[in-house]
Amino acid sequence: MMGQFIYRILLISIFTFTAVVIASLFLVTAPYGRHSRKGWGPAIRAKLGWLIMEFPAFFIMIFMFITSNRQTSPVAIVFVSMWTIHYAHRTFIYPFMMRGGNKRFPLLIILFALIFNTINGYINGYYLFSLSPLYDLRWFFDPRFIAGSIIFFSGMTINLHSDHILRNLRRLRKNGYRIPRRGLFKYISCPNYFGEIIEWTGWAIATWSLPGLAFALFTFANLAPRASSNHRWYLDSFQDYPKSRKALIPFIY
């Protein structure tokens, strides 16, 4: 019973935090990447910062799975695999592939991300492997799982491909930025963020869970303001930046 009580409190906290985050980030741009600036306290190398703040999400979901009684459930295995594929890349591969990984990353931002990833990994893992009705094999044929999985992996593909385009641009021009023009960059300034939002929307549908919904909403709340800031930065930095591009959603926003 205590586990369910903690789960409910943390789930409510994520929904509440989501509202605070989207309101705050439209007012103040998070100080990392191209928006780095002084005045946010101690900082460490970005590569190390990414590894530290993403690791809890990777570890906690696996821990929740291996300590549950659903280790032989095919659906549970698929869910933990989907989550782990994303976070294994985000924790152990992405930080060491990113350009500008030696830039400084504020410890304050890392702390916030660390707390969120810990809570988010726990509520998703607790629901999937302890609280939810047991997903049986019929779930693989449910329209929610089929559609959600397709959306999840489509979003992941968009995210990875967009990051690849950005890395190649920065490799060609080590000192500064260039206008990305391939892939979905033809239509929006931040397809990497667009892909990640799609990815976790797919997760919410495939799991058909409140923690999944909370994560999808938080992802949008965190990345939509960031996309707006990046879009304004491109427009201010490049006179020839395509004016027809949107910030995050093709033809809409």
PEFEN-V946204 format. One record per residue. N is the residue number from 0. PSI is psi in whole degrees, -180 to 180 (* if undefined). OMEGA is omega in whole degrees, 0 to 359 (none if undefined). Layout:
# PEFEN-V946204
n: {N N}
psi: {PSI PSI}
omega: {OMEGA OMEGA}
This chain:
# PEFEN-V946204
n: {0 1 2 3 4 5 6 7 8 9 10 11 12 13 14 15 16 17 18 19 20 21 22 23 24 25 26 27 28 29 30 31 32 33 34 35 36 37 38 39 40 41 42 43 44 45 46 47 48 49 50 51 52 53 54 55 56 57 58 59 60 61 62 63 64 65 66 67 68 69 70 71 72 73 74 75 76 77 78 79 80 81 82 83 84 85 86 87 88 89 90 91 92 93 94 95 96 97 98 99 100 101 102 103 104 105 106 107 108 109 110 111 112 113 114 115 116 117 118 119 120 121 122 123 124 125 126 127 128 129 130 131 132 133 134 135 136 137 138 139 140 141 142 143 144 145 146 147 148 149 150 151 152 153 154 155 156 157 158 159 160 161 162 163 164 165 166 167 168 169 170 171 172 173 174 175 176 177 178 179 180 181 182 183 184 185 186 187 188 189 190 191 192 193 194 195 196 197 198 199 200 201 202 203 204 205 206 207 208 209 210 211 212 213 214 215 216 217 218 219 220 221 222 223 224 225 226 227 228 229 230 231 232 233 234 235 236 237 238 239 240 241 242 243 244 245 246 247 248 249 250 251 252}
psi: {-39 -40 -41 -37 -47 -42 -47 -42 -45 -36 -45 -38 -36 -44 -42 -45 -34 -44 -40 -42 -48 -35 -42 -44 -19 -17 -38 121 129 132 66 167 -137 -13 16 142 160 165 8 23 -168 152 157 175 139 -39 -47 -39 -45 -43 -46 -46 -22 -21 -41 -40 -39 -48 -45 -41 -43 -42 -44 -35 -49 -16 5 179 21 25 -21 2 120 -39 -42 -39 -41 -43 -46 -31 -43 -48 -45 -36 -47 -51 -22 -42 -46 -30 -45 -12 -55 -47 -30 -2 -20 143 145 24 -11 0 165 142 122 134 -29 -44 -40 -42 -46 -46 -38 -45 -46 -48 -34 -49 -45 -43 -39 -50 -35 -44 -41 -43 -49 -37 -1 -41 -35 154 145 119 120 -176 -22 -23 -29 -22 2 136 -31 -43 -43 -51 -43 -40 -42 -44 -42 -52 -27 -45 -41 -42 -45 -45 -49 -42 -40 -41 -38 -42 -44 -42 -42 -38 -43 -25 -36 -29 93 -33 85 -175 158 165 119 140 -2 166 -144 -5 -16 -23 -29 157 -24 64 -23 -40 -41 -44 -40 -36 -44 -43 -50 -18 -41 -40 -44 -40 -44 -38 -21 58 154 -41 -37 -42 -43 -42 -43 -44 -41 -40 -44 -45 -34 -39 -27 -47 -37 -40 -41 -43 -43 -40 -45 -38 -44 -46 -37 -28 -24 118 -29 17 133 120 -16 -14 145 175 -47 -41 121 130 -2 -58 *}
omega: {179 179 179 178 179 180 182 179 181 178 177 181 179 177 179 180 180 179 180 184 184 177 183 186 173 178 183 179 180 190 174 183 182 180 179 178 182 176 181 175 181 181 176 179 184 181 179 180 179 181 182 188 179 186 180 180 178 188 188 179 178 179 179 180 186 178 179 176 183 183 180 179 181 181 178 179 179 181 180 178 178 181 185 178 180 189 172 177 185 183 191 183 184 183 185 175 186 173 181 181 178 175 182 182 184 178 179 178 178 180 179 180 179 179 181 183 177 180 183 177 181 185 177 180 181 180 186 190 179 191 187 168 183 175 177 185 180 180 179 182 179 180 180 179 182 181 181 180 178 179 180 184 173 178 178 180 178 181 182 181 180 176 179 179 180 179 181 177 182 176 180 180 187 183 178 184 174 178 176 185 183 176 180 174 176 187 183 182 187 178 176 177 178 179 181 176 177 182 184 168 176 177 180 180 183 179 182 187 176 176 177 177 179 181 180 180 179 179 177 182 181 189 180 176 179 178 178 179 179 181 178 179 178 182 180 187 185 180 182 180 184 183 182 181 172 183 192 185 184 175 186 188 none}
